[in-house]
Amino acid sequence: MGDPWYIGELDILIRLLIAMTLGGLIGVERERSNHAAGFRTHILVCLGSALIMILSAYGFSDFVNEANVRMDPARLAAAVITGVGFLGAGTILFTGKSITGLTTAASIWVVAAIGLAVGAGFYFAAIVSTVLVLLNLWVFNKVERRYLKANKLHVITLSAVSSPALVEKISRFMEEEKIVIRKMTVNDLDINTSSYRSEIERHVEVSLHVLVPSSFNTVSLVTSLQEWHQFRSISVE
């Protein structure tokens, strides 16, 4: 029976290469989707996790027979999960209308777990997990977009010449388009209409946080609003 506290250089090389490959496969999908954490990031996280697991399990084998020394192969591995949490938080962005990057943060966390599994020698679990992650990111993403489309939050900013019942007209228009207004902000803007006269034309800026249906078409909405000939600018985010 071999020494459980010893690992050969070839085994170390194999585990690191496997970790790099599995992390790279998941990273390719994130890179193709143009996410903050992509190909190289996922490789580094998986490779680093595998290395720390190897170090934690075998790096201190010289001290096994020392008195008053207890070996815990999971001591460094446990710290990886906490550290990866901070890295994943960096990929989560709050844009003012929605939160993005949660899936990428989760993929980094799973990649770290896969790296730990490879470092511990659980190749089957690591490979199966990689396949399931890719299934989730590729296949389930298409299923979600096609069959599980939910209303999305957008910000519509309208700059217009003030007129009676403008807000009511906008509200009715959005209702007809099946757009739900979650928040509305109206700001008065004073703009000089002539450089030779001191006349002031009253303008307003209307900011709408809205939930739009899955059939929402930005171009169609902007075209419809332009027909009012009242808006100076239209912005949809």
ZABAPA-375737 format. One record per residue (C-alpha): x, y, z. Coordinates in pm, whole numbers, plus 50000, padded with zeros to 5 digits. Last residue first. Layout:
BEGIN
+-------+-------+-------+
:     x :     y :     z :
+-------+-------+-------+
:     X :     Y :     Z :
...
+-------+-------+-------+
! end
This chain:
BEGIN
+-------+-------+-------+
:     x :     y :     z :
+-------+-------+-------+
: 46891 : 55159 : 47836 :
: 46649 : 55361 : 47620 :
: 46718 : 55729 : 47548 :
: 46496 : 55975 : 47365 :
: 46590 : 56338 : 47298 :
: 46413 : 56660 : 47206 :
: 46070 : 56502 : 47238 :
: 45761 : 56675 : 47112 :
: 45738 : 56562 : 46752 :
: 45501 : 56284 : 46877 :
: 45609 : 56061 : 46590 :
: 45946 : 56022 : 46761 :
: 45779 : 55820 : 47036 :
: 45661 : 55555 : 46791 :
: 46003 : 55526 : 46632 :
: 46167 : 55491 : 46975 :
: 45931 : 55207 : 47069 :
: 45977 : 55022 : 46741 :
: 46355 : 55049 : 46765 :
: 46359 : 54917 : 47124 :
: 46142 : 54612 : 47050 :
: 45978 : 54447 : 47351 :
: 45836 : 54102 : 47279 :
: 45961 : 53967 : 47615 :
: 45753 : 54227 : 47795 :
: 45901 : 54549 : 47940 :
: 45934 : 54648 : 48305 :
: 45995 : 55019 : 48337 :
: 46213 : 55270 : 48517 :
: 46106 : 55599 : 48360 :
: 46294 : 55928 : 48354 :
: 46104 : 56233 : 48228 :
: 46307 : 56543 : 48151 :
: 46108 : 56861 : 48123 :
: 46131 : 57169 : 47910 :
: 45989 : 57515 : 47970 :
: 46076 : 57769 : 47706 :
: 46250 : 58076 : 47840 :
: 46240 : 58399 : 47649 :
: 46537 : 58620 : 47707 :
: 46567 : 58711 : 47345 :
: 46862 : 58737 : 47114 :
: 47020 : 58396 : 47185 :
: 46680 : 58235 : 47143 :
: 46499 : 57937 : 47292 :
: 46683 : 57959 : 47625 :
: 46636 : 57629 : 47815 :
: 46495 : 57581 : 48166 :
: 46474 : 57210 : 48254 :
: 46215 : 57074 : 48497 :
: 46274 : 56721 : 48625 :
: 46017 : 56439 : 48625 :
: 46099 : 56101 : 48781 :
: 45891 : 55788 : 48727 :
: 45935 : 55444 : 48887 :
: 45795 : 55099 : 48818 :
: 45614 : 55178 : 48494 :
: 45478 : 54861 : 48335 :
: 45504 : 54840 : 47957 :
: 45209 : 54675 : 47784 :
: 45253 : 54906 : 47482 :
: 44908 : 55051 : 47552 :
: 45011 : 55107 : 47914 :
: 45325 : 55284 : 47803 :
: 45119 : 55517 : 47583 :
: 44873 : 55586 : 47864 :
: 45158 : 55683 : 48101 :
: 45322 : 55903 : 47841 :
: 44994 : 56084 : 47778 :
: 44936 : 56126 : 48154 :
: 45284 : 56270 : 48198 :
: 45229 : 56517 : 47918 :
: 44889 : 56625 : 48059 :
: 44951 : 56989 : 47970 :
: 45272 : 57051 : 47778 :
: 45642 : 57067 : 47858 :
: 45877 : 57045 : 47566 :
: 46048 : 56709 : 47588 :
: 46349 : 56516 : 47717 :
: 46265 : 56148 : 47758 :
: 46474 : 55892 : 47950 :
: 46372 : 55527 : 47938 :
: 46540 : 55291 : 48187 :
: 46486 : 54920 : 48132 :
: 46391 : 54627 : 48356 :
: 46318 : 54296 : 48188 :
: 46000 : 54089 : 48188 :
: 46078 : 53720 : 48193 :
: 46164 : 53488 : 47908 :
: 46146 : 53127 : 48019 :
: 46087 : 52946 : 47690 :
: 46338 : 53080 : 47439 :
: 46592 : 53263 : 47652 :
: 46580 : 53002 : 47929 :
: 46615 : 52711 : 47687 :
: 46913 : 52878 : 47521 :
: 47081 : 52935 : 47859 :
: 46995 : 52580 : 47962 :
: 47197 : 52444 : 47670 :
: 47514 : 52649 : 47692 :
: 47575 : 52756 : 48052 :
: 47390 : 52470 : 48222 :
: 47528 : 52199 : 47995 :
: 47874 : 52350 : 48035 :
: 47835 : 52328 : 48413 :
: 47710 : 51969 : 48388 :
: 48009 : 51867 : 48175 :
: 48248 : 52035 : 48418 :
: 48083 : 51862 : 48714 :
: 48120 : 51525 : 48543 :
: 48490 : 51593 : 48482 :
: 48555 : 51703 : 48842 :
: 48361 : 51413 : 48995 :
: 48547 : 51164 : 48777 :
: 48886 : 51317 : 48849 :
: 48858 : 51309 : 49227 :
: 49235 : 51322 : 49283 :
: 49238 : 51585 : 49559 :
: 49382 : 51845 : 49323 :
: 49115 : 51759 : 49068 :
: 48840 : 51809 : 49327 :
: 48993 : 52139 : 49441 :
: 49005 : 52260 : 49082 :
: 48642 : 52164 : 49032 :
: 48547 : 52360 : 49345 :
: 48735 : 52664 : 49212 :
: 48554 : 52625 : 48880 :
: 48223 : 52618 : 49070 :
: 48302 : 52951 : 49240 :
: 48414 : 53108 : 48913 :
: 48095 : 52985 : 48744 :
: 47885 : 53136 : 49024 :
: 48048 : 53476 : 48974 :
: 47986 : 53444 : 48599 :
: 47620 : 53363 : 48662 :
: 47583 : 53660 : 48899 :
: 47744 : 53901 : 48654 :
: 47458 : 54148 : 48617 :
: 47232 : 54333 : 48860 :
: 46965 : 54558 : 48712 :
: 46853 : 54917 : 48659 :
: 47126 : 55119 : 48826 :
: 47405 : 54919 : 48665 :
: 47484 : 54700 : 48963 :
: 47778 : 54482 : 48863 :
: 47886 : 54141 : 48987 :
: 48224 : 54034 : 48847 :
: 48419 : 54167 : 49145 :
: 48204 : 53963 : 49383 :
: 48341 : 53649 : 49219 :
: 48693 : 53737 : 49326 :
: 48583 : 53800 : 49685 :
: 48400 : 53465 : 49696 :
: 48707 : 53294 : 49552 :
: 48891 : 53375 : 49874 :
: 48628 : 53215 : 50093 :
: 48616 : 52896 : 49887 :
: 48996 : 52881 : 49876 :
: 49024 : 52900 : 50255 :
: 48861 : 52561 : 50293 :
: 49122 : 52409 : 50063 :
: 49400 : 52532 : 50291 :
: 49278 : 52335 : 50593 :
: 49136 : 52039 : 50400 :
: 49438 : 51807 : 50424 :
: 49439 : 51835 : 50806 :
: 49757 : 51689 : 50954 :
: 49790 : 51702 : 51332 :
: 50133 : 51780 : 51475 :
: 50200 : 51727 : 51848 :
: 50502 : 51505 : 51777 :
: 50639 : 51501 : 51424 :
: 50558 : 51197 : 51214 :
: 50345 : 51385 : 50962 :
: 50583 : 51683 : 50941 :
: 50756 : 51587 : 50618 :
: 50412 : 51538 : 50456 :
: 50353 : 51913 : 50459 :
: 50295 : 51970 : 50089 :
: 50081 : 51662 : 50035 :
: 49718 : 51744 : 50115 :
: 49734 : 52123 : 50148 :
: 49982 : 52164 : 49866 :
: 49777 : 51946 : 49633 :
: 49461 : 52138 : 49726 :
: 49642 : 52469 : 49678 :
: 49762 : 52357 : 49335 :
: 49414 : 52246 : 49232 :
: 49264 : 52578 : 49343 :
: 49530 : 52772 : 49155 :
: 49469 : 52577 : 48836 :
: 49093 : 52622 : 48856 :
: 49117 : 52995 : 48931 :
: 49390 : 53052 : 48671 :
: 49200 : 52866 : 48400 :
: 48880 : 53053 : 48481 :
: 49057 : 53388 : 48455 :
: 49230 : 53295 : 48131 :
: 48911 : 53211 : 47944 :
: 48673 : 53475 : 48074 :
: 48584 : 53676 : 48382 :
: 48432 : 54006 : 48267 :
: 48187 : 53836 : 48031 :
: 48197 : 53855 : 47652 :
: 47968 : 53556 : 47589 :
: 48249 : 53388 : 47397 :
: 48478 : 53444 : 47696 :
: 48228 : 53288 : 47939 :
: 48196 : 52980 : 47716 :
: 48572 : 52952 : 47674 :
: 48622 : 52983 : 48051 :
: 48421 : 52668 : 48114 :
: 48649 : 52469 : 47886 :
: 48957 : 52645 : 48023 :
: 48880 : 52542 : 48380 :
: 48855 : 52179 : 48272 :
: 49180 : 52195 : 48076 :
: 49381 : 52380 : 48341 :
: 49260 : 52142 : 48612 :
: 49352 : 51842 : 48399 :
: 49698 : 51986 : 48338 :
: 49747 : 52052 : 48709 :
: 49638 : 51701 : 48800 :
: 49863 : 51538 : 48540 :
: 50166 : 51742 : 48646 :
: 50117 : 51655 : 49013 :
: 50077 : 51288 : 48925 :
: 50402 : 51300 : 48728 :
: 50582 : 51465 : 49019 :
: 50482 : 51187 : 49255 :
: 50245 : 51221 : 49549 :
: 50318 : 51122 : 49910 :
: 50099 : 51154 : 50219 :
: 49889 : 50844 : 50145 :
: 50208 : 50630 : 50129 :
: 50142 : 50339 : 49899 :
: 50000 : 50000 : 50000 :
+-------+-------+-------+
! end
